[in-house]
Amino acid sequence: MLHPSPLSIERLKRISGMTKRDIERCLDELDKEYENRAFVIIRVNNGFQLVTRPEYEEFVQEVRGKRVVKLSPQALETLAIIFKETPITRNKIEELRGLDSSHTLSVLLDWGLIRVKGKAGVAYLYDVTPYFYEYFKIEKRG
């Protein structure tokens, strides 16, 4: 994860003085420019975040080293849902939990336990990472 928390459109408007439409256009242009780079811009928690592409995760984890992760009950519940229903959208996670999961997803992305696997329309699909299996000492399925 290159930025610990998402930047909202409102914050980007304050920083840049640009309109929402111009910011979204710029983010789309940056997303296209980043197609052949090691990172991608994703939408999380009604904001935007720069994250490492899944194919570079193992390398980044090696560089960063292993961290001790203390998981909250909310994070464990969200992880269990993602593990069972993978790939899954944030909306489906929130439907199953009955709670907003934006912050929890952001934290799990930061800790490297989940990743963005792709898109279903405009929604991101979440999946567990190889580090998830290592952390919980379970065999990777399928």
C-alpha positions in Angstrom: 0.0 0.0 0.0 1.5 3.3 -1.0 -0.9 5.5 1.0 -2.4 4.4 4.3 -5.9 5.8 3.8 -8.1 6.9 0.9 -8.2 10.5 -0.2 -11.8 11.7 -0.7 -12.9 13.8 -3.6 -13.6 16.6 -1.1 -10.1 16.6 0.2 -8.7 16.4 -3.4 -10.9 19.4 -4.3 -9.6 21.4 -1.3 -6.0 20.5 -2.1 -6.2 21.1 -5.9 -8.9 23.7 -6.3 -10.4 21.6 -9.1 -14.0 20.5 -9.6 -15.1 17.0 -8.9 -15.5 16.3 -12.7 -11.9 17.5 -13.3 -10.5 15.4 -10.5 -12.3 12.3 -11.7 -11.0 12.9 -15.3 -7.5 13.3 -14.0 -7.8 10.1 -11.9 -9.0 8.3 -15.0 -6.0 9.6 -17.0 -3.6 8.6 -14.2 -5.2 5.1 -14.1 -4.5 4.7 -17.8 -1.0 6.0 -17.4 -0.4 3.5 -14.6 -1.5 0.5 -16.7 2.1 -0.7 -17.1 3.3 0.3 -13.7 3.5 -1.5 -10.4 0.6 0.3 -8.8 -3.0 1.2 -9.5 -5.5 3.7 -8.2 -8.6 2.1 -6.6 -11.8 3.5 -5.0 -12.1 2.7 -1.3 -14.3 4.2 1.3 -15.6 6.9 -1.0 -12.0 8.0 -1.7 -9.1 7.0 -3.8 -6.0 5.0 -2.9 -2.8 4.1 -4.7 -2.0 0.4 -4.2 0.4 -2.2 -5.4 -0.8 -4.4 -8.3 -1.4 -8.0 -7.2 1.4 -9.4 -9.4 4.0 -7.3 -7.4 2.6 -8.1 -3.9 5.2 -10.8 -3.0 8.1 -8.6 -4.0 6.7 -5.7 -1.9 6.1 -8.0 1.1 9.7 -9.1 0.9 10.9 -5.5 0.8 8.7 -4.4 3.6 9.3 -7.4 5.8 6.7 -9.2 7.8 4.6 -7.2 10.3 2.7 -8.4 13.3 -1.0 -7.9 12.5 -3.5 -7.6 15.3 -7.0 -8.2 13.9 -10.1 -6.7 15.3 -13.4 -8.7 15.4 -14.6 -6.6 12.4 -11.5 -7.4 10.4 -11.8 -11.1 11.2 -15.4 -11.2 10.2 -14.7 -9.3 6.9 -11.8 -11.7 6.2 -13.9 -14.7 6.8 -16.5 -13.4 4.3 -13.9 -12.6 1.7 -12.3 -16.0 2.1 -15.6 -17.8 1.8 -17.2 -15.8 -1.0 -14.1 -14.8 -3.0 -14.1 -12.8 -5.2 -16.6 -10.4 -3.6 -17.5 -6.8 -3.9 -17.7 -4.3 -1.0 -21.4 -4.0 -1.4 -21.9 -7.8 -1.0 -19.6 -7.8 2.1 -21.6 -5.0 3.6 -24.9 -6.8 2.8 -23.6 -9.9 4.6 -22.2 -8.0 7.6 -25.0 -5.4 7.8 -22.3 -2.7 8.4 -20.1 -0.3 6.4 -16.8 -2.1 5.7 -14.9 0.7 4.0 -12.4 1.3 6.8 -11.9 -2.4 7.5 -11.2 -3.1 3.8 -8.7 -0.3 3.8 -6.9 -1.7 6.8 -6.9 -5.2 5.4 -5.5 -3.9 2.1 -2.8 -2.0 4.0 -1.8 -5.1 5.9 -1.6 -7.2 2.7 -4.3 -9.7 3.8 -6.6 -8.9 0.9 -6.2 -7.5 -2.6 -8.2 -6.1 -5.5 -8.5 -9.0 -7.8 -10.5 -7.3 -10.6 -13.7 -5.5 -11.2 -17.4 -6.4 -11.6 -18.7 -3.4 -13.5 -17.5 -0.4 -11.5 -17.1 -2.4 -8.2 -13.8 -3.8 -7.1 -13.6 -7.5 -6.4 -11.7 -8.5 -3.3 -9.7 -11.7 -2.7 -7.3 -12.9 0.0 -3.6 -12.8 -0.7 -0.9 -15.4 -0.4 0.1 -13.6 2.8 -3.4 -14.4 4.2 -2.7 -18.1 3.9 0.8 -17.7 5.4 -0.5 -15.6 8.3 -3.2 -18.0 9.2 -1.0 -21.1 8.4 -3.6 -22.7 6.2 -3.3 -24.4 2.8 -4.1 -22.4 -0.2 -7.2 -23.8 -1.8 -7.7 -24.7 -5.4 
